[in-house]
Amino acid sequence: MRVKEFDIKDINLAEQGRWRIDWALEEMPVIRSIIDRFAKERPFEGVKISACLHVTTETANLMRTLQVGGADVVLTASNPLSTQDDVAAALVSGFEMPVYAIKGESNEVYYQHLNAALDHHPVLTMDDGADLVSLLHKDRSNQISEVIGGTEETTTGIIRLRAMAADGALRFPILAVNDAMTKHLFDNRYGTGQSTLDGIIRATNILIAGKVFTVAGYGWCSRGIAMRAKGLGANVIITEVDPLRALEAIMDGFRVMPMLEAAPQSDFICSATGDKHVIDKQHFESAKDGCCISNSGHFNVEINIPALEAMAVEKRRPRPFVEEYVLADGRTIRLLGEGRLVNLAAAEGHPAAVMDMSFANQALGALHILKNADKLENKVYSVPEEIDREIARYKLEAMGVKIDVLTEEQVKYLNSWEEGT
Ligand SMILES: NC(=O)c1ccc[n+]([C@@H]2O[C@H](COP(=O)([O-])OP(=O)(O)OC[C@H]3O[C@@H](n4cnc5c(N)ncnc54)[C@H](O)[C@@H]3O)[C@@H](O)[C@H]2O)c1
C-alpha cells in the first residue's frame, strides 16, 4: 500500500530544513567523524534500511550518515506529532531520500506511512518505540525473512521487544541502543530534561519559578526533567512506584508523594515513565485549577486522555499545543501537545549534542548487526561495550577534554587481590 514516493507536508520548506540540519551537524562531532569514515569505507553499500524515527534535524544527520555509507534509506515518523516538516522536505529534496511524515498526521496516515517504509523491503530496521518491528511481525510477516536485524532507540521500544523475545515471537535480532551508557545517561537525562522544559515553556510561556511542578517517575528521563525544573526555580514533587528510585529522589532533595496528593497542589504535572494512565481520572478530579499536564514518555497513554475528554463540559484551544478542558465545577485542565512527547510536539526534541551520541550508537550499532547477523540469535542485545567507550572517547576528544590514563602500577593494583591494608 505505497502512498507515493514520499509523503510530506510541503517540499518548499526544504531550504529552511537544510539550514537547520547543517546547524545541528555543527553540534554533532561524533556523527561527523562517522560520516568521514563511512564515506571512505561504504560499509552499507546497497543495504536497504527502513528507519522509523522522530523526523528531526538530528535524525536527518543520522540518515545522511547511513546514506554516505552506501545505504538505501527510507524514513517514516515514529510519532504523529514529532515531525519537523522542513526537515522532511530537505531530506526529500536535498538527499533524494523517501520520507513519509507529516506533523499532525492522523493515526491512519501514520500507519500508512509505516507500511510505505516496509514496502521498501528493508534488510535492516531502525525503530523508536518498536511500531515498525511490531507491524512487520503482525501484518507483514511474509517479509520477515528478508530482515537480518534492527536497532531500537528508546526504553519503551525495548520493553516491547524484550516482551516479544520472551514470548518467542521476535524473529530477528535487535540491538538496544537505549542500553548504551552514551545513550541513556545523556539523551534521556540531559536531552529530555532540557527539551521537555523547552516544550512546556514554548507551549505555555508560564514562569516556572515559584510553581509546584510534579514529575511522574524518577527514571533517566524524569530525573532530567526534575533537575531542570528545579534549576528554573520550581518546587518539585516526584511520584514513583519503585522504592529505590523514590529514595534516590528524596536524597536528591525532592518531595515524594502519591499522585493523588500531588495533583491538587501542582501547577504543572509532567509524566515520563513509559507506563499507562499515570495521570488518571481521579487525578483530574482533584487537580488544581489551571494545571498544565504534559507527557514526555514515548506514548500518550501515560495520560488518560479519553477520561479527561469524557469529564470535560467544554474544550478550547487558547494557544498552539494547549488544549484547555473545562470541567463541570468550572476548573480547567490544560493538556499540552495532545499528551504526546511534549519536547517533540511543542519544541524541537533533544539538542543535537546529545543526539550526537545516541545516533552514533545507531550508526555503529546497525553496522555491528550487519557484520554479525549470522552469529546473533532472535534476541534483544545490548550495544557492545567497546562501541559505547569508543563513542565516549570521540565525544571527549571533540570537546577538547583529556582524561588520565591508568599507570602500569595502577592496572596491576586494580587487577590484584593480594595487596590490602
Ligand atoms: N521525550 C523523549 O524524547 C524521550 C527520550 C528518551 C526516552 N523517552 C521515553 O520516556 C519514558 C521513560 O524512559 P526512561 O528511560 O526514563 O525509563 P526508566 O525505566 O529509566 O524510568 C521510568 C521510571 O518510571 C517509574 N514508573 C513506572 N510507572 C510509574 C507510575 N505509575 N508512577 C510513577 N512512576 C512510575 C519507574 O519506576 C521508573 O523509575 C519511556 O517511554 C521512554 O521511551 C522519551
PDBQT file of the ligand as one rigid body, heavy atoms in Angstrom, charges set to zero:
ROOT
HETATM    1  N1  LIG A 501      10.792  12.553  25.445  1.00  0.00    +0.000 N 
HETATM    2  C1  LIG A 501      11.792  11.955  24.854  1.00  0.00    +0.000 C 
HETATM    3  O1  LIG A 501      12.414  12.486  23.929  1.00  0.00    +0.000 OA
HETATM    4  C2  LIG A 501      12.253  10.622  25.361  1.00  0.00    +0.000 A 
HETATM    5  C3  LIG A 501      13.616  10.273  25.301  1.00  0.00    +0.000 A 
HETATM    6  C4  LIG A 501      14.007   9.034  25.813  1.00  0.00    +0.000 A 
HETATM    7  C5  LIG A 501      13.044   8.175  26.337  1.00  0.00    +0.000 A 
HETATM    8  N2  LIG A 501      11.724   8.540  26.333  1.00  0.00    +0.000 N 
HETATM    9  C6  LIG A 501      10.640   7.695  26.894  1.00  0.00    +0.000 C 
HETATM   10  O2  LIG A 501      10.436   8.117  28.255  1.00  0.00    +0.000 OA
HETATM   11  C7  LIG A 501       9.904   7.036  29.029  1.00  0.00    +0.000 C 
HETATM   12  C8  LIG A 501      10.777   6.815  30.263  1.00  0.00    +0.000 C 
HETATM   13  O3  LIG A 501      12.090   6.412  29.867  1.00  0.00    +0.000 OA
HETATM   14  P1  LIG A 501      13.276   6.260  30.933  1.00  0.00    +0.000 P 
HETATM   15  O4  LIG A 501      14.482   5.899  30.147  1.00  0.00    +0.000 OA
HETATM   16  O5  LIG A 501      13.294   7.411  31.853  1.00  0.00    +0.000 OA
HETATM   17  O6  LIG A 501      12.763   4.952  31.723  1.00  0.00    +0.000 OA
HETATM   18  P2  LIG A 501      13.227   4.427  33.157  1.00  0.00    +0.000 P 
HETATM   19  O7  LIG A 501      12.878   2.985  33.171  1.00  0.00    +0.000 OA
HETATM   20  O8  LIG A 501      14.629   4.860  33.466  1.00  0.00    +0.000 OA
HETATM   21  O9  LIG A 501      12.268   5.227  34.168  1.00  0.00    +0.000 OA
HETATM   22  C9  LIG A 501      10.895   5.070  34.268  1.00  0.00    +0.000 C 
HETATM   23  C10 LIG A 501      10.524   5.322  35.734  1.00  0.00    +0.000 C 
HETATM   24  O10 LIG A 501       9.110   5.466  35.829  1.00  0.00    +0.000 OA
HETATM   25  C11 LIG A 501       8.691   4.813  37.018  1.00  0.00    +0.000 C 
HETATM   26  N3  LIG A 501       7.257   4.498  36.927  1.00  0.00    +0.000 N 
HETATM   27  C12 LIG A 501       6.652   3.488  36.263  1.00  0.00    +0.000 A 
HETATM   28  N4  LIG A 501       5.318   3.541  36.456  1.00  0.00    +0.000 NA
HETATM   29  C13 LIG A 501       5.088   4.610  37.255  1.00  0.00    +0.000 A 
HETATM   30  C14 LIG A 501       3.911   5.189  37.808  1.00  0.00    +0.000 A 
HETATM   31  N5  LIG A 501       2.709   4.651  37.586  1.00  0.00    +0.000 N 
HETATM   32  N6  LIG A 501       4.044   6.293  38.599  1.00  0.00    +0.000 NA
HETATM   33  C15 LIG A 501       5.257   6.820  38.852  1.00  0.00    +0.000 A 
HETATM   34  N7  LIG A 501       6.413   6.312  38.361  1.00  0.00    +0.000 NA
HETATM   35  C16 LIG A 501       6.313   5.219  37.558  1.00  0.00    +0.000 A 
HETATM   36  C17 LIG A 501       9.596   3.578  37.093  1.00  0.00    +0.000 C 
HETATM   37  O11 LIG A 501       9.618   3.049  38.397  1.00  0.00    +0.000 OA
HETATM   38  C18 LIG A 501      10.931   4.162  36.648  1.00  0.00    +0.000 C 
HETATM   39  O12 LIG A 501      11.695   4.642  37.732  1.00  0.00    +0.000 OA
HETATM   40  C19 LIG A 501       9.879   5.846  28.061  1.00  0.00    +0.000 C 
HETATM   41  O13 LIG A 501       8.592   5.782  27.485  1.00  0.00    +0.000 OA
HETATM   42  C20 LIG A 501      10.904   6.216  27.009  1.00  0.00    +0.000 C 
HETATM   43  O14 LIG A 501      10.698   5.534  25.810  1.00  0.00    +0.000 OA
HETATM   44  C21 LIG A 501      11.327   9.758  25.882  1.00  0.00    +0.000 A 
ENDROOT
TORSDOF 0
